[in-house]
Structures are given as structure tokens and as C-alpha cells.
Amino acid sequence: MTLLAALKRILLPACLAAAAHAAAAEPQFLPLIQHDFPDPFVLRAGDTFYAYSTNNERGNVPVATSKNLADWTLAGDPGRPGHALDAMPELPPWAKKGSTWAPEVIRVGTNYVLYFTARSRKRDIQCVGAAAAAAPQGPFVSTADEPLVCQPELGGSIDASPFRDQDGKLYLYFKNDGNNPNVRKPTELWVQPLAADGLSVTGEAKSLLRDRLKWEGGLIEAPTMIHAPAGYFLFFSGNDFAWQREQRLSNYSIGYATCDGPQGPCKEAGDKPFLYSFSSADGCLSGPGHQAVFNVGPRWFIAFHAWSATRGCRPLDAIRWFYIAPLLWKDGKPEIGVGLRPTTAAR
């Protein structure tokens, strides 16, 4: 089965469900990975999709693979049977182990470049690094003594996300970690041009958005720039990512802004989030966030995490599950479709 045929097979039920999900027997969103897989990013390489997540017991950069976006397998290390695949088993000299967050990958020429967040040994704050590999599964390697991006006066830098514009120019988006309790600065989303090899930044960083809306709770992060037929859109997450036991639902949500170009200016689309927590007849979603938006030909998708939950929509385990939903477009604005779900054969 070709990749396009596989996508049509999973998208048709999702599209039918979108028209009548209120009467559907299944929830609107189902997790595709029910293991800890926070801050997900999805990359297509050939006929395979690769998903990367923040560090957990599986390694610095855990990996999952899929042939159709609906059925995912946590990747094993072919060189070490019985062990999980870690796409970046060794961190660069500047980085401490244990806080490798939000990896994202882009192909640049014959290489793949991984952008990641890690804790600086020298500054003891989170900063952004880059590592290269010949294959999407790694191993990604960096021997850098210093981070690629760090903003110590603004609390550090996290959540790096690459973007290639139509003219081939590369840009890197990131958040200054202003909610660092030792700094307490406003959180902003930044953009900085990348060199042609993707391994260094050029020019000056420019602020695109600053936390200011009520739903953001004084915190925005996880920028994702795309160029869709309707224009440039900067998706982002906002509010506290946690789901406290005393909370009915997590406040973490996803919003977006419209932009004039890859370096802005950008303006939030209204004063409400695009995707937020809910508990209803359509199911439960608590703390949807740290999205990755990508296209396969003319079709767009949004991947994100949300907290694991009981049937009664209460906190289950302190882990975040992995979801993907079609991203639809109506009158030039994005809309989220009913989430993808494992195929019947895979259940």
C-alpha cells in the first residue's frame, strides 16, 4: 500500500466522524501512543513517519515510527536488541543529561539537523542546541562547547522549531524561558535566521509575540511556523503545562497568530485558544499542547500531547500521551478535525 493510499484509508473515517462526531461511539480524540511521549514532533522521511519526544526512560530523544500516521511503534535500537532507540545517545559537552526537551528535526541537504533544549552546565539554565545525522533515526551528534541559542538575561531559551520558507531560507523559532523562577521575565516567541547548513544562527533574534492574553496565563511557548495556502501562521502553546490534582482540567492550550512573513509581524487570532481542555460526551482532553504542524501533500495535520486520564477525566499517570488530528481550513482559518485513531487491524 502506498503512503497516499494509507493516508486516505485513515482520513476517510476521520472526515466522516467530523460530520457527526456528536453521535459517534468513540471519543473525538484518541491517543496514538499511550506511553510517555511529551512535546512531540513528526517528520516524514520517504515512506516513514518519525516522531520524537522529550527525554524519558527510553533515552535523551525517544523515537516512534509509523507508515500511516495512525499506527505507531516505539522504535528499538537495531544495534542493541531489547533496548529503545535513542536518536541522540550522547549530549554535547555544554549540556547536562536529564533535561533534553522538545526535539525537532529538519532535513538540510543530505543531513538531518536536530534542534533540542538541554540544561547548560555553565549557566544552569535551559538553552538550545543543534546536532546532525545522516539518517532521521540518528544518531545525532554535536561536539559543540556552547549552545546554539541561549538568552541568560531572559531566563534561557527553549522549544526550538525550524522552518524553511518557500525561497529556501531557514529560520529558527524559540521561547525565552522567562517563567524561570530565578528570572521572572515576560515570555516571548522569537525568530532568528539560520545559516544554510542549519547549524548556526545569523543576524539578530527578533521578538514575534509576547504573553498578553488572559487564556495564556502569563506564559507562551512552543512556537510552530507554517506557510499554508492561506498565509503564514504561528501556532503556539500557552499557560501552565501541568495538571494539578486539585484542577478539574489542565489550563494548557494551543493558540495561533497570523503573520505577514516568517519574521512577522504577527498578531494573535482572537482572544481564545484554538484547542483547549474539555470533558464531554465527545471524550476527554486535558492539557493539549506543544503542537507540531505538518503537511503531507495538500493535507495538513497537527500533532500534540495531552495528559493521560481516566474514563472519568481525572489524572491517571503523570505522563503525556501522543495525538494527531487533521488540520482543516475554512475561509482561510485553521480548524481541527476529529483525531486519527489506530486502524481496526491494529487494535
Solvent accessible surface area in square Angstrom, and as a share of the most:
residue,aa,sasa,rsa
1,M,162,0.72
2,T,95,0.55
3,L,19,0.10
4,L,106,0.53
5,A,43,0.33
6,A,9,0.07
7,L,1,0.01
8,K,122,0.52
9,R,126,0.46
10,I,14,0.07
11,L,7,0.03
12,L,111,0.55
13,P,70,0.44
14,A,6,0.05
15,C,64,0.38
16,L,119,0.59
17,A,26,0.20
18,A,39,0.30
19,A,93,0.72
20,A,58,0.45
21,H,53,0.24
22,A,86,0.66
23,A,93,0.72
24,A,47,0.36
25,A,113,0.87
26,E,64,0.29
27,P,48,0.30
28,Q,32,0.14
29,F,9,0.04
30,L,39,0.19
31,P,18,0.12
32,L,15,0.08
33,I,8,0.04
34,Q,109,0.49
35,H,106,0.47
36,D,32,0.17
37,F,0,0.00
38,P,2,0.01
39,D,18,0.09
40,P,1,0.01
41,F,31,0.13
42,V,4,0.02
43,L,23,0.12
44,R,114,0.41
45,A,20,0.16
46,G,61,0.58
47,D,86,0.45
48,T,17,0.10
49,F,0,0.00
50,Y,30,0.11
51,A,0,0.00
52,Y,0,0.00
53,S,0,0.00
54,T,12,0.07
55,N,36,0.18
56,N,26,0.13
57,E,151,0.68
58,R,58,0.21
59,G,19,0.18
60,N,4,0.02
61,V,0,0.00
62,P,0,0.00
63,V,0,0.00
64,A,0,0.00
65,T,38,0.22
66,S,5,0.03
67,K,117,0.50
68,N,20,0.10
69,L,0,0.00
70,A,1,0.00
71,D,41,0.21
72,W,31,0.11
73,T,88,0.51
74,L,44,0.22
75,A,12,0.10
76,G,47,0.45
77,D,33,0.17
78,P,125,0.78
79,G,61,0.59
80,R,126,0.46
81,P,118,0.74
82,G,90,0.86
83,H,92,0.41
84,A,23,0.18
85,L,23,0.11
86,D,22,0.11
87,A,0,0.00
88,M,0,0.00
89,P,65,0.41
90,E,133,0.60
91,L,34,0.17
92,P,2,0.01
93,P,75,0.47
94,W,12,0.04
95,A,1,0.01
96,K,72,0.31
97,K,151,0.64
98,G,50,0.48
99,S,25,0.16
100,T,0,0.00
101,W,84,0.29
102,A,1,0.01
103,P,0,0.00
104,E,9,0.04
105,V,2,0.01
106,I,20,0.10
107,R,126,0.46
108,V,19,0.11
109,G,63,0.60
110,T,114,0.66
111,N,67,0.34
112,Y,16,0.06
113,V,1,0.01
114,L,0,0.00
115,Y,0,0.00
116,F,0,0.00
117,T,0,0.00
118,A,0,0.00
119,R,70,0.26
120,S,2,0.01
121,R,145,0.53
122,K,147,0.62
123,R,96,0.35
124,D,79,0.41
125,I,21,0.11
126,Q,3,0.01
127,C,0,0.00
128,V,0,0.00
129,G,1,0.01
130,A,15,0.11
131,A,1,0.01
132,A,26,0.20
133,A,8,0.06
134,A,88,0.68
135,A,27,0.21
136,P,14,0.09
137,Q,70,0.31
138,G,11,0.10
139,P,87,0.55
140,F,2,0.01
141,V,92,0.53
142,S,19,0.12
143,T,111,0.65
144,A,43,0.33
145,D,107,0.55
146,E,79,0.36
147,P,22,0.14
148,L,34,0.17
149,V,11,0.06
150,C,31,0.19
151,Q,17,0.08
152,P,60,0.38
153,E,114,0.51
154,L,38,0.19
155,G,0,0.00
156,G,0,0.00
157,S,0,0.00
158,I,8,0.04
159,D,8,0.04
160,A,1,0.01
161,S,4,0.02
162,P,19,0.12
163,F,19,0.08
164,R,103,0.38
165,D,16,0.08
166,Q,153,0.68
167,D,97,0.50
168,G,40,0.38
169,K,124,0.52
170,L,10,0.05
171,Y,15,0.06
172,L,0,0.00
173,Y,1,0.00
174,F,1,0.00
175,K,1,0.00
176,N,0,0.00
177,D,17,0.09
178,G,0,0.00
179,N,67,0.34
180,N,21,0.11
181,P,93,0.58
182,N,141,0.72
183,V,44,0.25
184,R,185,0.68
185,K,92,0.39
186,P,50,0.31
187,T,1,0.00
188,E,29,0.13
189,L,1,0.00
190,W,36,0.13
191,V,0,0.00
192,Q,21,0.09
193,P,31,0.20
194,L,14,0.07
195,A,25,0.19
196,A,95,0.74
197,D,75,0.39
198,G,0,0.00
199,L,74,0.37
200,S,52,0.33
201,V,41,0.24
202,T,62,0.36
203,G,59,0.57
204,E,149,0.67
205,A,36,0.28
206,K,94,0.40
207,S,43,0.28
208,L,17,0.08
209,L,12,0.06
210,R,131,0.48
211,D,26,0.14
212,R,160,0.58
213,L,22,0.11
214,K,195,0.83
215,W,34,0.12
216,E,1,0.00
217,G,51,0.49
218,G,47,0.46
219,L,22,0.11
220,I,1,0.00
221,E,21,0.09
222,A,3,0.02
223,P,2,0.01
224,T,11,0.06
225,M,9,0.04
226,I,9,0.04
227,H,54,0.24
228,A,4,0.03
229,P,131,0.83
230,A,50,0.39
231,G,22,0.21
232,Y,34,0.13
233,F,5,0.02
234,L,0,0.00
235,F,0,0.00
236,F,2,0.01
237,S,0,0.00
238,G,0,0.00
239,N,23,0.12
240,D,62,0.32
241,F,91,0.38
242,A,18,0.14
243,W,24,0.09
244,Q,79,0.35
245,R,158,0.58
246,E,146,0.66
247,Q,39,0.17
248,R,130,0.48
249,L,36,0.18
250,S,4,0.03
251,N,76,0.39
252,Y,3,0.01
253,S,7,0.04
254,I,0,0.00
255,G,2,0.02
256,Y,27,0.10
257,A,0,0.00
258,T,61,0.36
259,C,12,0.07
260,D,113,0.59
261,G,10,0.10
262,P,19,0.12
263,Q,68,0.30
264,G,14,0.13
265,P,94,0.59
266,C,20,0.12
267,K,142,0.60
268,E,17,0.08
269,A,39,0.30
270,G,55,0.53
271,D,96,0.50
272,K,157,0.67
273,P,28,0.17
274,F,37,0.16
275,L,11,0.05
276,Y,115,0.44
277,S,16,0.11
278,F,40,0.17
279,S,52,0.33
280,S,67,0.44
281,A,107,0.83
282,D,24,0.12
283,G,18,0.17
284,C,30,0.18
285,L,2,0.01
286,S,1,0.00
287,G,0,0.00
288,P,0,0.00
289,G,0,0.00
290,H,9,0.04
291,Q,1,0.01
292,A,2,0.02
293,V,14,0.08
294,F,28,0.12
295,N,73,0.37
296,V,2,0.01
297,G,46,0.45
298,P,123,0.77
299,R,97,0.35
300,W,29,0.10
301,F,1,0.00
302,I,0,0.00
303,A,0,0.00
304,F,0,0.00
305,H,2,0.01
306,A,0,0.00
307,W,31,0.11
308,S,0,0.00
309,A,18,0.14
310,T,51,0.29
311,R,252,0.92
312,G,52,0.50
313,C,2,0.01
314,R,82,0.30
315,P,15,0.10
316,L,76,0.38
317,D,82,0.42
318,A,94,0.73
319,I,44,0.22
320,R,40,0.15
321,W,28,0.10
322,F,0,0.00
323,Y,9,0.03
324,I,1,0.01
325,A,0,0.00
326,P,7,0.05
327,L,4,0.02
328,L,72,0.36
329,W,72,0.25
330,K,121,0.51
331,D,132,0.68
332,G,37,0.35
333,K,129,0.54
334,P,7,0.04
335,E,76,0.34
336,I,37,0.19
337,G,4,0.04
338,V,5,0.03
339,G,1,0.01
340,L,1,0.01
341,R,36,0.13
342,P,35,0.22
343,T,18,0.10
344,T,116,0.68
345,A,90,0.69
346,A,57,0.45
347,R,161,0.59
